Amino acid sequence: MEDNLLKQTETTETELKNGVKDCYGVIYSSDGKRLMKCENKSLEQYQIKDGTEVICNDAFGFNLHLKSISIPDSVETIGSNAFSFCTSLRQIAIPDSVKIIGTRAFNMCKSLQQINIPKSVTTIMYGTFSRCLSLRQMTIPDTVTTIAHSAFFRCKSLQHIQIPLSVTAIAEGTFLGCSSLKQITIPDSVKTIGSNAFQECDSLEQIKIPASVTHIGECAFYGCKSLQEIILTESIKSIGEITFEKCESLKKIIIRGHFTDKVKKMLPKELQKIAKRVEYVPNAETLAAIEEGLRLMKDPNAKRFKSIEELMDDLNSDDDEENAK
């Protein structure tokens, strides 16, 4: 289905010649379902016609004066480079009807500060939002399962982004050059972090790698000059070359688990000196099992605990009360 929708974004010279041009210089297919090309490079605002289903490849590409555009809820597909180099575009709302946003669709929309991804989208394709220099925030819905190579490449104003549990991999160069990125949450669903994924994220101070991650690619955190602390786990099977090179502020590497020596040996010798082992901390499932055990053994109205530390404090307080007696 996805391939069929993407195929509709392609246009030919014949189709453009036989298309219907409106008074704004925008060419539609004869049936009105495909917006094929905007020839008016001075256009500043535009409302796409109701009934349009496809915005074709390069449709508004290099329209340097386009500031705002309205997309009707009949649109299902936005083609590759559809708004690429629309450097003045400040505002755009993508309706829930959109299922596919093509590669580099909003590349170099350097004035765009905020954009929504509808829940109907499952893939953020290669370079979709690359070099959106003013993009400050982004919400990725939990319907997205794939974030492709360089999706947010050099989004220099992006400060925070949360990756949903539906995503299993952070691809190569996904956040490369996001120099304002201060915080990112990597969910327990992620298994691999690709090469250059967070390279030159200059403002990133801490990163916690969940136990689900087994592979970290080359240069994944290269040049993160504000990075002070990294939390790894014993589940790591490979760390690429120069992954943490040029991390000038790195002072602490914590490796969680019982069998951490193999992970420590994957690090350069100078980083092995600051790597410390921390005993295994139970995950949510284990914690839930402990809680259930307490409920069955001690009290049918057992407390719910937010963390292992809270649970241990409770146990210790019980012991103190027993000793006092």
ABEGO torsion letter per residue (X at the ends): XAAAAAAAABBBAAAAAABBBBAAGBBBBAAGABBABBABAABABBBBBBGBABBBBGAABGBAABABBBBBAABABBBBGAABGBAABABBBBBAABABBBBGAABGBAABABBBBBAABABBBBGAABGBAABABBBBBAABABBBBGAABGBAABABBBBBAABABBBBGAABGBAABABBBBBAABABBBBGAABGBAABABBBBBAABABBBBGAABGBAABABBBBBAABABBBBGAABGBAABABBBBBEABAAAAAAABBAAAAAABBBBBBBBBAAAAAAAAAAAAAAABAABBBBABAAAAAAAAAAAAAAAAAX
